[in-house]
Amino acid sequence: MRQDIVHPGADKLRYEIREIVDVAKRVAKEGISIVWENIGDPVAKGEVPPAWIKKIVADATREDLTFAYSPTKGLDETRAYIARERNLEGGIQITPDDILFFNGLGDGISHLYRNLNPHARILGPDPSYPTHSSAEAAHSDKPHITYKLDPENGWKPDLAEMEKKIRKHKDISGILIVNPDNPTGFVYPQETIRAIVALAKKYKLFIISDEIYSNLVYEGNNMYKLASVIDGVPGIAMRGISKEFPWPGARCGWIEFYNRDKDENFDRYTRSIVDSKTLEVCSTTLPQRVLPKVMGDKRYYPYLALRTHRYQERSDYAYSVFSKIPGIIVHKARGAFYFTCVFKNGILNKNQTLSVKNNFKKYLDSCLTNASPDKRFVYYLLASTGICVVPLSSGFNSSLQGFRFLLLEPNESHFKKTVDIIAKSIIDYLSSK
Ligand SMILES: Cc1ncc(COP(=O)(O)O)c(C=O)c1O
């Protein structure tokens, strides 16, 4: 090319959750069947969307307007429904004008960082959902700046470290929280979000709260949305239907702007996000048309309760198995549908292995040149057992060593078998050298 046509941030776009699929396909060619524990898609994992939701969708396809564009911000009646529900919960009151639809929340995340001044940085959690951390790093062409979610403290964020980072990096303009969190399953207690809001207020920052799992919080845990504690701080909450309905293939998510009137610069930024969405005309109409009917149906919340009950049982079982293994740290998930195991410092080395087919070892080692220790474990686990999980370090932009798997498997005995095999593999791996 006459000019370098590659964006300077190109190398920062990483999504190990899907990158590992190519390796798994090579493993499958060796005759090993793959247990997919990498992608948080309930439907791909075997959950059946309820017949009543399918009927609402089928009925919508019979209306001609379902095939039309929708307004850029989203269908008026759908945004009115969301604003009404939001306002009934108490906390900050919004109007339909404060809501903007996207083709999936991933698209919303991408618009958010793409339209941010390259010198304005967002402080995000470690470990972090890679769509946020990669998009933030790419927008600034610098490594993502993170605060620690502390596995030694039940995954609570280290607020002292958060404030230190905010003071040190003057370009930090916003704080991201993912609540409930992917990959840890942590749900932020009210006082923690309040403390983060107070920091934002003190340093004149805005807050992004990714709440895509907010309706998937387990019994005994309370969900405090950003809207309930935001006070006068500018904020953006993110929601979607991929995990809830579940309908990830619909590509439908939305963001809610809070306190636009409190800060002119924040208001201008939010208008630039709307403008960039306008260039794309609008988001997909069908899921927006059915959203109020599905979420407003009296069967919706009981249906979600059944699902979260099952995830909680899966998490309890995983905890009972993994917490007995010396050298790893685990916590019961409180929401979403992920379980994370952390290897304690120094417990992994480059000589540990699991038994894999001889001819495959060469390929595996070629993939693992300069790989982090947890990626090495994950690849050996995959090659040896067919179980495909995601390493924390490269998969979730983390300083921790560990891995994440799913709590989605609908078949209880399959789930328990997978957990038992992973646990045995950890023990074998750690004792191999
Ligand atoms: C925390 C979080 N935010 C956003 C997304 C993206 O969701 P969507 O399917 O709406 O793009 C995901 C998907 O896994 C997620 O875990």
The ligand as a MOL file (V3000), in Angstrom:
LIG
                    3D

  0  0  0     0  0            999 V3000
M  V30 BEGIN CTAB
M  V30 COUNTS 16 16 0 0 0
M  V30 BEGIN ATOM
M  V30 1 C -20.5960 -7.7520 29.9360 0
M  V30 2 C -21.0760 -7.8590 28.5280 0
M  V30 3 N -21.4180 -6.7530 27.8680 0
M  V30 4 C -21.8420 -6.7950 26.5930 0
M  V30 5 C -21.9330 -8.0020 25.9130 0
M  V30 6 C -22.3650 -7.9780 24.4700 0
M  V30 7 O -23.6650 -8.4080 24.3330 0
M  V30 8 P -24.4510 -8.3250 22.9610 0
M  V30 9 O -24.7940 -9.7250 22.5950 0
M  V30 10 O -25.6690 -7.4990 23.2460 0
M  V30 11 O -23.5490 -7.6760 21.9600 0
M  V30 12 C -21.5840 -9.1850 26.5700 0
M  V30 13 C -21.6240 -10.4830 25.8660 0
M  V30 14 O -21.1210 -11.4900 26.2950 0
M  V30 15 C -21.1420 -9.1080 27.9080 0
M  V30 16 O -20.7850 -10.2140 28.5980 0
M  V30 END ATOM
M  V30 BEGIN BOND
M  V30 1 1 1 2
M  V30 2 1 2 3
M  V30 3 2 2 15
M  V30 4 2 3 4
M  V30 5 1 4 5
M  V30 6 1 5 6
M  V30 7 2 5 12
M  V30 8 1 6 7
M  V30 9 1 7 8
M  V30 10 2 8 9
M  V30 11 1 8 10
M  V30 12 1 8 11
M  V30 13 1 12 13
M  V30 14 1 12 15
M  V30 15 2 13 14
M  V30 16 1 15 16
M  V30 END BOND
M  V30 END CTAB
M  END
